[in-house]
Amino acid sequence: MKQKYPLQTSKNPLPWALALNAFALLLGLGGSHPGGAAHAASAASVSRTERIATTKKLRVCIWPDYYGVSFRNPKTLEVSGVDADLAADFAKDLGVSLEFVESSFAKLVQDIESDRCDVAMFAVGVTPERQKKLRFTAPTMESDIFAIAANTNRRIKAWGDIDRAGNVVAVMRGTLHEPVMRAGLKSAELLVLDTPMAREQEVQSGRADVFMTDFPYSRRMLETTDWAKVIAPEVPYHLTPYAYAVAPGDDRWFARVEQFVRDIKKDGRLLKAAARYKLDPIVVRK
């Protein structure tokens, strides 16, 4: 049975400076306290580990359109998926409550840098560009790129049919597919769109021939539509590891998130959660 969790969004997060002041007050540190500057500097270096223990809340960035990973039911507004389930496990391990913070691949770096969440848990692809801004755990899953075409499209039958003159290949802005296809396409036209629904509409209408996605989202198309077909590469095209992401600079918090990844691999929670959503074929077990 799928586990589901209500989505809570943090649209106006507490500014970090105010959070530090609150933490300082909690410790009995005021501006008039002897050595107040030193105490303030100490508070500024407090790990998220202590902050989460104090606030009793784990804030997890998710992309709520990610089928099987962190998908928000449009009717119930509940979130389910492998990483939604594991986020609940992480919060339980920490002994705190869970708050989902709505994000996206385009906003991810900004949301982490602005302290909207403590960790991103929505199968974030580890790319060179993201590694410049974020710190990634060991991978939990790994996926190749897949193409989605309409069943009525007779020109696209295999992977080799995609990159041909006259074809239009759609990708979503901010995803790893955008730079990969921008570099990889030689003859087909690249169309960059802002939402997953826009990709689907362009392909279904015939204005685009395919859109590029990953294994989890390809399952969504097969399970929830009757017009789509999946085109898989005959040999690996661009394998990408998926991991959890945090802001750099907090070694203690990063070590705690890494420990959680090791734990769920060792005790089977990762594989069990992935199997619940039929994503076990892409799990990284070690």
Residue, then its C-alpha position, 0 to 999 in steps of 0.5 A: m500500500k502506498q504511503k501518503y503524506p500531506l504537502q506543506t509549503s514554506k512560502n515565507p521561510l523565517p530569515w536565517a538571521l532571525a532564526l539565529n537570533a531565536f537560537a541565541l535567545l534560546l541559549g540565553l545569549g543576548g546582545s548585552h551578554p559578555g562576549g556577545a559577538a563571540h556567541a553570535a559567531s558561534a551561533a552562526s556556525v551551528s549545524r543544521t543538525e542542532r537546528i533541526a533538533t531544536t525546531k523539531k522539524l525536517r524541511v525537505c525540498i521536493w518536486p511534487d510532479y515527480y511520479g513515483v518519487s514525490f508526487r502530489n495527488p491533485k485531488t487529495l494534495e497528499v504526496s507519495g513516492v519513494d523519496a516521499d516515503l524515505a523522507a518520512d523515515f528520515a524524519k522518524d529517525l531524527g525524531v522530528s516532524l516532516e515538512f515538504v517544501e515545494s521546489s523544482f529542478a529549475k529552482l532547486v539551487q536557489d531554494i537550497e542556497s536561500d535555506r528554504c529546506d534542509v535537504a532535497m529528496f526528489a531523485v536529484g540528478v548529479t550533474p557537474e553544474r549542480q555539483k558546483k552549488l550543491r553537495f550530494t550524498a552517495p546515489t540512491m538510484e540511477s537512470d538513463i534518458f528515455a523518449i516519449a512519443a505518441n503512438t500515432n507517430r510512425r516516424i519515431k520507432a527506435w532511438g536512432d529515429i530521433d535525431r533527424a532533420g525535421n524532428v522536434v525534441a522537447v525537454m523541460r527547463g532546468t532538468l538534466h535533459e536540457p544540457v544533455m540534449r542541447a549538446g547531443l542533438k545534431s540534426a533535430e530541433l530542441l524545444v525547451l518548455d517550462t512544465p511537464m504538462a507542456r512537454e506532453q501537450e506538444v508531443q500529443s498534439g504533434r508539434a513535437d515528436v518526442f520529449m525526453t525524460d527518465f525511468p520514473y516519469s516514463r512509467r507515469m506515461l505508460e500507467t496514466t495515458d493511452w496515447a504515449k509510447v516509450i522509446a528506450p536507447e538500445v545501449p546506455y545513452h546518458l546514465t545519471p546517478y540520483a542522490y540527495a542534495v544539501a548546501p555545502g559547508d555543513d559537514r556534520w549535517f552532510a554526514r548525518v544525511e549520508q548516514f541515512v543513505r547508508d542505513i536505508k541501503k543496508d536495512g532494505r528500506l531503499l529497495k522496499a520503498a522503490a519496489r512499492y513504486k516499481l522503481d527497484p530496477i534503478v536502485v543503487r544498492k551499494 
